[in-house]
Amino acid sequence: MKNIIGLATLLLFVSCKQTDCEKVDTSKLSASQLSEHKAQCGDTSTDDDRDPGQTQAVGYYSDGGMLINAEDVLNRSNSIHKIFMNRDRPYGTRELIDLVIDMADEVQARYDNVEKLQVGDLANRHGGPALPNHQSHQNGLDVDIVYLSNDHKLQGKNNAYWTQYFVSKGKVTSNFNTSRNWELFKYIVDQADVGRIFVDPAIKSRMCSYAKSIGEFSDNIEVLRRLRPLNQHHETHFHLRLKCPDDDPDCIDQAEPPSGSGC
């Protein structure tokens, strides 16, 4: 009898239509079935106070991640310069989209002569693998941002790849605006629940040296801690990753980075 009930539940889940979402007994679904159900129907549970239409990050950043009720950054603001438009990855959680827009507005308000914030990939509409470009970017909490430059040039919106490099042969180029990027990193960590900001090792070293040179090192250990050096792919941009939102119970956080500045 139990097997018959379980099979009936599974068949109902598989054939779930938007109008029938509330008929599914989610307590009888496996974790993977629950994630798929939420992707199709949203979270129809009533045991919390979440808006059933709010965005939700599900799973891990690079393994089994999904995104529910995604927001499109292009529908929220014209203050950014979105590149890789043909990849169709402008989607993220509300928390990520809010932060990207805040960053773009802050840059424009703070500086008279500055390019728009150049935004690369976020996630697919429903999250999941973003191959061949990314191993991560699966649950709506990752975004790639071009470093602020000295020449203020904008990249083509449909270029196949990045056209501005800020590290060459292991050294930071003259086009990297050290002070503005430092201020941007401080702003991000101050405004959001940041997990990591992945940067090229040369950029990390530059930020450590710069913070010391202007007397801001000891007051910004947490900013420097969140700047994580990676040896590949970040000569052109930094990769911002938020922690799982408190009200996204099916999101799986990455372990915290080691304490200290990492310099």
Phi and psi in degrees as GROMACS dihedral restraints (atoms count N, CA, C in turn):
[ dihedral_restraints ]
;  ai    aj    ak    al  type     phi  dphi    fc
    3     4     5     6     1   -59.8    20    10
    4     5     6     7     1   -39.7    20    10
    6     7     8     9     1   -64.3    20    10
    7     8     9    10     1   -37.3    20    10
    9    10    11    12     1   -65.9    20    10
   10    11    12    13     1   -42.5    20    10
   12    13    14    15     1   -63.0    20    10
   13    14    15    16     1   -44.6    20    10
   15    16    17    18     1   -62.1    20    10
   16    17    18    19     1   -39.8    20    10
   18    19    20    21     1   -67.4    20    10
   19    20    21    22     1   -39.3    20    10
   21    22    23    24     1   -64.4    20    10
   22    23    24    25     1   -40.3    20    10
   24    25    26    27     1   -63.2    20    10
   25    26    27    28     1   -44.9    20    10
   27    28    29    30     1   -63.7    20    10
   28    29    30    31     1   -42.2    20    10
   30    31    32    33     1   -64.7    20    10
   31    32    33    34     1   -37.9    20    10
   33    34    35    36     1   -64.7    20    10
   34    35    36    37     1   -39.5    20    10
   36    37    38    39     1   -64.3    20    10
   37    38    39    40     1   -46.8    20    10
   39    40    41    42     1   -62.9    20    10
   40    41    42    43     1   -37.4    20    10
   42    43    44    45     1   -92.0    20    10
   43    44    45    46     1    15.4    20    10
   45    46    47    48     1   -56.3    20    10
   46    47    48    49     1   125.1    20    10
   48    49    50    51     1  -107.4    20    10
   49    50    51    52     1   157.3    20    10
   51    52    53    54     1   -55.6    20    10
   52    53    54    55     1   -37.2    20    10
   54    55    56    57     1   -73.0    20    10
   55    56    57    58     1   -15.6    20    10
   57    58    59    60     1  -106.5    20    10
   58    59    60    61     1     6.7    20    10
   60    61    62    63     1   -58.3    20    10
   61    62    63    64     1   -38.3    20    10
   63    64    65    66     1   -71.9    20    10
   64    65    66    67     1   -12.9    20    10
   66    67    68    69     1   -80.2    20    10
   67    68    69    70     1   -16.0    20    10
   69    70    71    72     1   -77.9    20    10
   70    71    72    73     1   129.1    20    10
   72    73    74    75     1   -83.0    20    10
   73    74    75    76     1    95.7    20    10
   75    76    77    78     1   -66.7    20    10
   76    77    78    79     1   -17.1    20    10
   78    79    80    81     1   -68.8    20    10
   79    80    81    82     1   -17.6    20    10
   81    82    83    84     1   -98.0    20    10
   82    83    84    85     1     1.9    20    10
   84    85    86    87     1   -91.1    20    10
   85    86    87    88     1   148.1    20    10
   87    88    89    90     1   -72.0    20    10
   88    89    90    91     1   171.3    20    10
   90    91    92    93     1   -59.5    20    10
   91    92    93    94     1   -43.8    20    10
   93    94    95    96     1   -68.5    20    10
   94    95    96    97     1   -38.2    20    10
   96    97    98    99     1   -66.4    20    10
   97    98    99   100     1   -37.9    20    10
   99   100   101   102     1   -64.1    20    10
  100   101   102   103     1   -41.8    20    10
  102   103   104   105     1   -62.7    20    10
  103   104   105   106     1   -43.4    20    10
  105   106   107   108     1   -66.5    20    10
  106   107   108   109     1   -39.3    20    10
  108   109   110   111     1   -60.8    20    10
  109   110   111   112     1   -43.4    20    10
  111   112   113   114     1   -66.3    20    10
  112   113   114   115     1   -35.8    20    10
  114   115   116   117     1   -64.2    20    10
  115   116   117   118     1   -36.1    20    10
  117   118   119   120     1   -83.8    20    10
  118   119   120   121     1   -37.4    20    10
  120   121   122   123     1  -115.6    20    10
  121   122   123   124     1   -10.6    20    10
  123   124   125   126     1    80.4    20    10
  124   125   126   127     1   177.3    20    10
  126   127   128   129     1   -87.6    20    10
  127   128   129   130     1   108.9    20    10
  129   130   131   132     1   -95.5    20    10
  130   131   132   133     1     7.0    20    10
  132   133   134   135     1   -68.7    20    10
  133   134   135   136     1   155.4    20    10
  135   136   137   138     1  -120.1    20    10
  136   137   138   139     1    14.3    20    10
  138   139   140   141     1   -95.9    20    10
  139   140   141   142     1    14.8    20    10
  141   142   143   144     1  -144.4    20    10
  142   143   144   145     1   178.1    20    10
  144   145   146   147     1  -100.0    20    10
  145   146   147   148     1    13.0    20    10
  147   148   149   150     1   -71.4    20    10
  148   149   150   151     1   142.8    20    10
  150   151   152   153     1   -66.4    20    10
  151   152   153   154     1   124.7    20    10
  153   154   155   156     1   -61.6    20    10
  154   155   156   157     1   -15.4    20    10
  156   157   158   159     1   -97.5    20    10
  157   158   159   160     1     0.8    20    10
  159   160   161   162     1   -77.3    20    10
  160   161   162   163     1   155.9    20    10
  162   163   164   165     1   -67.2    20    10
  163   164   165   166     1   150.3    20    10
  165   166   167   168     1  -141.5    20    10
  166   167   168   169     1   130.8    20    10
  168   169   170   171     1   -89.5    20    10
  169   170   171   172     1   130.8    20    10
  171   172   173   174     1  -123.0    20    10
  172   173   174   175     1   135.8    20    10
  174   175   176   177     1    75.9    20    10
  175   176   177   178     1  -162.8    20    10
  177   178   179   180     1   -96.9    20    10
  178   179   180   181     1   163.7    20    10
  180   181   182   183     1   -63.7    20    10
  181   182   183   184     1   -33.5    20    10
  183   184   185   186     1  -128.3    20    10
  184   185   186   187     1    11.3    20    10
  186   187   188   189     1  -153.9    20    10
  187   188   189   190     1   104.2    20    10
  189   190   191   192     1    75.3    20    10
  190   191   192   193     1    16.7    20    10
  192   193   194   195     1   -74.1    20    10
  193   194   195   196     1   150.0    20    10
  195   196   197   198     1  -142.5    20    10
  196   197   198   199     1   164.1    20    10
  198   199   200   201     1  -134.4    20    10
  199   200   201   202     1   126.1    20    10
  201   202   203   204     1  -112.3    20    10
  202   203   204   205     1   136.9    20    10
  204   205   206   207     1    55.6    20    10
  205   206   207   208     1    47.8    20    10
  207   208   209   210     1   -59.6    20    10
  208   209   210   211     1   149.2    20    10
  210   211   212   213     1  -102.5    20    10
  211   212   213   214     1   147.6    20    10
  213   214   215   216     1  -104.0    20    10
  214   215   216   217     1   117.7    20    10
  216   217   218   219     1   -61.2    20    10
  217   218   219   220     1   -27.8    20    10
  219   220   221   222     1   -71.9    20    10
  220   221   222   223     1   -20.6    20    10
  222   223   224   225     1   -87.5    20    10
  223   224   225   226     1    -6.8    20    10
  225   226   227   228     1  -106.0    20    10
  226   227   228   229     1   -23.0    20    10
  228   229   230   231     1  -163.0    20    10
  229   230   231   232     1   149.0    20    10
  231   232   233   234     1  -109.8    20    10
  232   233   234   235     1    17.4    20    10
  234   235   236   237     1   -86.9    20    10
  235   236   237   238     1    -4.3    20    10
  237   238   239   240     1  -106.9    20    10
  238   239   240   241     1   163.7    20    10
  240   241   242   243     1  -112.9    20    10
  241   242   243   244     1   102.5    20    10
  243   244   245   246     1   -86.6    20    10
  244   245   246   247     1   125.0    20    10
  246   247   248   249     1  -110.0    20    10
  247   248   249   250     1   171.1    20    10
  249   250   251   252     1    57.6    20    10
  250   251   252   253     1    40.8    20    10
  252   253   254   255     1   -59.0    20    10
  253   254   255   256     1   -33.6    20    10
  255   256   257   258     1   -69.5    20    10
  256   257   258   259     1   -13.8    20    10
  258   259   260   261     1   -80.0    20    10
  259   260   261   262     1   -17.9    20    10
  261   262   263   264     1    56.6    20    10
  262   263   264   265     1    55.2    20    10
  264   265   266   267     1  -128.8    20    10
  265   266   267   268     1    59.0    20    10
  267   268   269   270     1   -98.2    20    10
  268   269   270   271     1    16.4    20    10
  270   271   272   273     1  -101.7    20    10
  271   272   273   274     1   147.5    20    10
  273   274   275   276     1  -164.7    20    10
  274   275   276   277     1  -179.7    20    10
  276   277   278   279     1   -72.4    20    10
  277   278   279   280     1   163.6    20    10
  279   280   281   282     1   -57.6    20    10
  280   281   282   283     1   -40.6    20    10
  282   283   284   285     1   -61.4    20    10
  283   284   285   286     1   -41.9    20    10
  285   286   287   288     1   -70.3    20    10
  286   287   288   289     1   -44.5    20    10
  288   289   290   291     1   -62.8    20    10
  289   290   291   292     1   -42.9    20    10
  291   292   293   294     1   -56.7    20    10
  292   293   294   295     1   -44.2    20    10
  294   295   296   297     1   -67.1    20    10
  295   296   297   298     1   -43.8    20    10
  297   298   299   300     1   -59.2    20    10
  298   299   300   301     1   -44.2    20    10
  300   301   302   303     1   -65.9    20    10
  301   302   303   304     1   -42.2    20    10
  303   304   305   306     1   -60.6    20    10
  304   305   306   307     1   -41.6    20    10
  306   307   308   309     1   -60.9    20    10
  307   308   309   310     1   -46.7    20    10
  309   310   311   312     1   -62.3    20    10
  310   311   312   313     1   -44.0    20    10
  312   313   314   315     1   -67.1    20    10
  313   314   315   316     1   -38.5    20    10
  315   316   317   318     1   -64.3    20    10
  316   317   318   319     1   -43.2    20    10
  318   319   320   321     1   -60.8    20    10
  319   320   321   322     1   -45.4    20    10
  321   322   323   324     1   -66.8    20    10
  322   323   324   325     1   -36.0    20    10
  324   325   326   327     1   -74.0    20    10
  325   326   327   328     1   -31.4    20    10
  327   328   329   330     1   -83.0    20    10
  328   329   330   331     1   -31.7    20    10
  330   331   332   333     1  -124.2    20    10
  331   332   333   334     1   137.3    20    10
  333   334   335   336     1   -76.0    20    10
  334   335   336   337     1   -39.5    20    10
  336   337   338   339     1  -114.4    20    10
  337   338   339   340     1    91.5    20    10
  339   340   341   342     1  -154.9    20    10
  340   341   342   343     1   147.2    20    10
  342   343   344   345     1   -75.2    20    10
  343   344   345   346     1   161.0    20    10
  345   346   347   348     1   -63.0    20    10
  346   347   348   349     1   151.8    20    10
  348   349   350   351     1   -63.3    20    10
  349   350   351   352     1   122.3    20    10
  351   352   353   354     1   -93.1    20    10
  352   353   354   355     1   118.1    20    10
  354   355   356   357     1  -112.5    20    10
  355   356   357   358     1   124.0    20    10
  357   358   359   360     1   -87.8    20    10
  358   359   360   361     1  -133.9    20    10
  360   361   362   363     1   -76.3    20    10
  361   362   363   364     1   140.8    20    10
  363   364   365   366     1  -104.5    20    10
  364   365   366   367     1  -103.3    20    10
  366   367   368   369     1  -138.0    20    10
  367   368   369   370     1   168.0    20    10
  369   370   371   372     1   -67.6    20    10
  370   371   372   373     1   164.5    20    10
  372   373   374   375     1   -55.6    20    10
  373   374   375   376     1   -40.9    20    10
  375   376   377   378     1  -109.0    20    10
  376   377   378   379     1    17.5    20    10
  378   379   380   381     1    72.3    20    10
  379   380   381   382     1  -151.4    20    10
  381   382   383   384     1    83.2    20    10
  382   383   384   385     1  -175.7    20    10
  384   385   386   387     1   -55.1    20    10
  385   386   387   388     1   136.8    20    10
  387   388   389   390     1  -117.0    20    10
  388   389   390   391     1    39.9    20    10
  390   391   392   393     1   -73.4    20    10
  391   392   393   394     1   154.3    20    10
  393   394   395   396     1   -89.0    20    10
  394   395   396   397     1     6.8    20    10
  396   397   398   399     1   -83.7    20    10
  397   398   399   400     1   -28.4    20    10
  399   400   401   402     1  -143.5    20    10
  400   401   402   403     1   145.4    20    10
  402   403   404   405     1   -85.7    20    10
  403   404   405   406     1   -28.1    20    10
  405   406   407   408     1  -103.7    20    10
  406   407   408   409     1  -141.6    20    10
  408   409   410   411     1    60.1    20    10
  409   410   411   412     1    34.7    20    10
  411   412   413   414     1   -98.8    20    10
  412   413   414   415     1   -26.2    20    10
  414   415   416   417     1  -117.5    20    10
  415   416   417   418     1    16.4    20    10
  417   418   419   420     1    84.0    20    10
  418   419   420   421     1    13.9    20    10
  420   421   422   423     1  -116.8    20    10
  421   422   423   424     1     8.6    20    10
  423   424   425   426     1  -116.2    20    10
  424   425   426   427     1   144.5    20    10
  426   427   428   429     1  -152.0    20    10
  427   428   429   430     1   143.8    20    10
  429   430   431   432     1  -101.3    20    10
  430   431   432   433     1   132.4    20    10
  432   433   434   435     1  -128.2    20    10
  433   434   435   436     1   133.1    20    10
  435   436   437   438     1   -71.4    20    10
  436   437   438   439     1   136.1    20    10
  438   439   440   441     1   -57.3    20    10
  439   440   441   442     1   148.4    20    10
  441   442   443   444     1   -70.1    20    10
  442   443   444   445     1   136.4    20    10
  444   445   446   447     1  -111.3    20    10
  445   446   447   448     1   170.4    20    10
  447   448   449   450     1   -90.3    20    10
  448   449   450   451     1   -25.1    20    10
  450   451   452   453     1   -93.4    20    10
  451   452   453   454     1   -10.0    20    10
  453   454   455   456     1    62.0    20    10
  454   455   456   457     1    20.2    20    10
  456   457   458   459     1   -78.3    20    10
  457   458   459   460     1   147.0    20    10
  459   460   461   462     1  -105.0    20    10
  460   461   462   463     1   142.0    20    10
  462   463   464   465     1   -82.5    20    10
  463   464   465   466     1   156.9    20    10
  465   466   467   468     1   -63.4    20    10
  466   467   468   469     1   141.7    20    10
  468   469   470   471     1   -69.1    20    10
  469   470   471   472     1   -23.4    20    10
  471   472   473   474     1  -118.2    20    10
  472   473   474   475     1    20.2    20    10
  474   475   476   477     1   -60.2    20    10
  475   476   477   478     1   149.8    20    10
  477   478   479   480     1   -74.9    20    10
  478   479   480   481     1   -25.5    20    10
  480   481   482   483     1  -152.1    20    10
  481   482   483   484     1   172.0    20    10
  483   484   485   486     1   -60.9    20    10
  484   485   486   487     1   142.9    20    10
  486   487   488   489     1  -117.4    20    10
  487   488   489   490     1    -1.0    20    10
  489   490   491   492     1  -115.4    20    10
  490   491   492   493     1   127.5    20    10
  492   493   494   495     1  -115.5    20    10
  493   494   495   496     1   133.4    20    10
  495   496   497   498     1  -111.4    20    10
  496   497   498   499     1    -1.7    20    10
  498   499   500   501     1  -135.0    20    10
  499   500   501   502     1   130.4    20    10
  501   502   503   504     1  -135.0    20    10
  502   503   504   505     1   125.7    20    10
  504   505   506   507     1    53.1    20    10
  505   506   507   508     1    40.4    20    10
  507   508   509   510     1    80.6    20    10
  508   509   510   511     1     5.6    20    10
  510   511   512   513     1  -123.3    20    10
  511   512   513   514     1   144.0    20    10
  513   514   515   516     1   -69.8    20    10
  514   515   516   517     1   134.0    20    10
  516   517   518   519     1   -82.3    20    10
  517   518   519   520     1   168.1    20    10
  519   520   521   522     1   -70.6    20    10
  520   521   522   523     1   -13.5    20    10
  522   523   524   525     1   -82.3    20    10
  523   524   525   526     1    -8.9    20    10
  525   526   527   528     1   -81.0    20    10
  526   527   528   529     1   119.9    20    10
  528   529   530   531     1   -87.5    20    10
  529   530   531   532     1    97.9    20    10
  531   532   533   534     1   -60.9    20    10
  532   533   534   535     1   -49.4    20    10
  534   535   536   537     1   -66.5    20    10
  535   536   537   538     1   -41.5    20    10
  537   538   539   540     1   -70.2    20    10
  538   539   540   541     1   -38.6    20    10
  540   541   542   543     1   -66.7    20    10
  541   542   543   544     1   -38.4    20    10
  543   544   545   546     1   -60.5    20    10
  544   545   546   547     1   -45.3    20    10
  546   547   548   549     1   -64.2    20    10
  547   548   549   550     1   -37.4    20    10
  549   550   551   552     1   -66.0    20    10
  550   551   552   553     1   -43.7    20    10
  552   553   554   555     1   -61.3    20    10
  553   554   555   556     1   -42.3    20    10
  555   556   557   558     1   -61.5    20    10
  556   557   558   559     1   -43.3    20    10
  558   559   560   561     1   -61.6    20    10
  559   560   561   562     1   -44.8    20    10
  561   562   563   564     1   -59.8    20    10
  562   563   564   565     1   -48.8    20    10
  564   565   566   567     1   -68.0    20    10
  565   566   567   568     1   -32.0    20    10
  567   568   569   570     1   -71.7    20    10
  568   569   570   571     1   -34.4    20    10
  570   571   572   573     1   -90.9    20    10
  571   572   573   574     1   -22.6    20    10
  573   574   575   576     1  -135.8    20    10
  574   575   576   577     1   165.8    20    10
  576   577   578   579     1   -87.1    20    10
  577   578   579   580     1    80.5    20    10
  579   580   581   582     1   -83.2    20    10
  580   581   582   583     1   132.7    20    10
  582   583   584   585     1   -86.4    20    10
  583   584   585   586     1   -55.4    20    10
  585   586   587   588     1  -152.2    20    10
  586   587   588   589     1   153.5    20    10
  588   589   590   591     1  -125.8    20    10
  589   590   591   592     1   105.5    20    10
  591   592   593   594     1   -81.0    20    10
  592   593   594   595     1   129.1    20    10
  594   595   596   597     1  -136.9    20    10
  595   596   597   598     1   165.5    20    10
  597   598   599   600     1   -66.1    20    10
  598   599   600   601     1   146.0    20    10
  600   601   602   603     1   -54.8    20    10
  601   602   603   604     1   -35.2    20    10
  603   604   605   606     1   -66.7    20    10
  604   605   606   607     1   -33.9    20    10
  606   607   608   609     1   -68.8    20    10
  607   608   609   610     1   -43.7    20    10
  609   610   611   612     1   -58.0    20    10
  610   611   612   613     1   -46.1    20    10
  612   613   614   615     1   -62.0    20    10
  613   614   615   616     1   -41.0    20    10
  615   616   617   618     1   -62.2    20    10
  616   617   618   619     1   -41.9    20    10
  618   619   620   621     1   -67.3    20    10
  619   620   621   622     1   -38.5    20    10
  621   622   623   624     1   -62.5    20    10
  622   623   624   625     1   -47.4    20    10
  624   625   626   627     1   -65.2    20    10
  625   626   627   628     1   -42.2    20    10
  627   628   629   630     1   -65.9    20    10
  628   629   630   631     1   -44.4    20    10
  630   631   632   633     1   -58.8    20    10
  631   632   633   634     1   -39.9    20    10
  633   634   635   636     1   -67.1    20    10
  634   635   636   637     1   -40.7    20    10
  636   637   638   639     1   -67.4    20    10
  637   638   639   640     1   -26.7    20    10
  639   640   641   642     1  -105.1    20    10
  640   641   642   643     1    10.3    20    10
  642   643   644   645     1    73.2    20    10
  643   644   645   646     1    25.8    20    10
  645   646   647   648     1  -113.5    20    10
  646   647   648   649     1    10.5    20    10
  648   649   650   651     1   -66.0    20    10
  649   650   651   652     1   -54.9    20    10
  651   652   653   654     1   -65.3    20    10
  652   653   654   655     1   -27.6    20    10
  654   655   656   657     1   -85.0    20    10
  655   656   657   658     1    -5.0    20    10
  657   658   659   660     1  -131.5    20    10
  658   659   660   661     1    35.2    20    10
  660   661   662   663     1   -59.0    20    10
  661   662   663   664     1   -39.0    20    10
  663   664   665   666     1   -68.2    20    10
  664   665   666   667     1   -36.4    20    10
  666   667   668   669     1   -62.0    20    10
  667   668   669   670     1   -48.2    20    10
  669   670   671   672     1   -66.3    20    10
  670   671   672   673     1   -34.2    20    10
  672   673   674   675     1   -61.1    20    10
  673   674   675   676     1   -39.6    20    10
  675   676   677   678     1   -74.7    20    10
  676   677   678   679     1   -20.1    20    10
  678   679   680   681     1   -78.7    20    10
  679   680   681   682     1   107.8    20    10
  681   682   683   684     1  -108.8    20    10
  682   683   684   685     1   120.4    20    10
  684   685   686   687     1   -76.7    20    10
  685   686   687   688     1   132.7    20    10
  687   688   689   690     1  -126.4    20    10
  688   689   690   691     1   140.9    20    10
  690   691   692   693     1   -78.7    20    10
  691   692   693   694     1   -11.7    20    10
  693   694   695   696     1  -131.2    20    10
  694   695   696   697     1   146.1    20    10
  696   697   698   699     1    76.9    20    10
  697   698   699   700     1     2.9    20    10
  699   700   701   702     1  -118.7    20    10
  700   701   702   703     1    25.1    20    10
  702   703   704   705     1   -74.8    20    10
  703   704   705   706     1   -15.8    20    10
  705   706   707   708     1  -109.8    20    10
  706   707   708   709     1   -20.8    20    10
  708   709   710   711     1  -163.3    20    10
  709   710   711   712     1   164.2    20    10
  711   712   713   714     1  -106.9    20    10
  712   713   714   715     1   152.0    20    10
  714   715   716   717     1  -112.2    20    10
  715   716   717   718     1   109.5    20    10
  717   718   719   720     1   -92.4    20    10
  718   719   720   721     1   130.9    20    10
  720   721   722   723     1  -128.0    20    10
  721   722   723   724     1   124.0    20    10
  723   724   725   726     1   -88.6    20    10
  724   725   726   727     1   155.4    20    10
  726   727   728   729     1   -71.9    20    10
  727   728   729   730     1   163.6    20    10
  729   730   731   732     1   -61.7    20    10
  730   731   732   733     1   132.3    20    10
  732   733   734   735     1   -60.3    20    10
  733   734   735   736     1   147.8    20    10
  735   736   737   738     1   -60.8    20    10
  736   737   738   739     1   -30.6    20    10
  738   739   740   741     1   -99.5    20    10
  739   740   741   742     1    21.1    20    10
  741   742   743   744     1  -113.7    20    10
  742   743   744   745     1    82.4    20    10
  744   745   746   747     1   -67.4    20    10
  745   746   747   748     1   -19.7    20    10
  747   748   749   750     1   -93.6    20    10
  748   749   750   751     1     3.4    20    10
  750   751   752   753     1   -83.1    20    10
  751   752   753   754     1   141.2    20    10
  753   754   755   756     1  -111.6    20    10
  754   755   756   757     1   115.9    20    10
  756   757   758   759     1   -76.8    20    10
  757   758   759   760     1   153.6    20    10
  759   760   761   762     1   -81.0    20    10
  760   761   762   763     1   148.4    20    10
  762   763   764   765     1   -59.1    20    10
  763   764   765   766     1   147.4    20    10
  765   766   767   768     1   -64.3    20    10
  766   767   768   769     1   144.9    20    10
  768   769   770   771     1   -67.5    20    10
  769   770   771   772     1   161.1    20    10
  771   772   773   774     1   -57.7    20    10
  772   773   774   775     1   152.1    20    10
  774   775   776   777     1   -68.8    20    10
  775   776   777   778     1   162.4    20    10
  777   778   779   780     1    93.3    20    10
  778   779   780   781     1   173.3    20    10
  780   781   782   783     1   -74.7    20    10
  781   782   783   784     1   -25.1    20    10
  783   784   785   786     1    74.6    20    10
  784   785   786   787     1    10.1    20    10
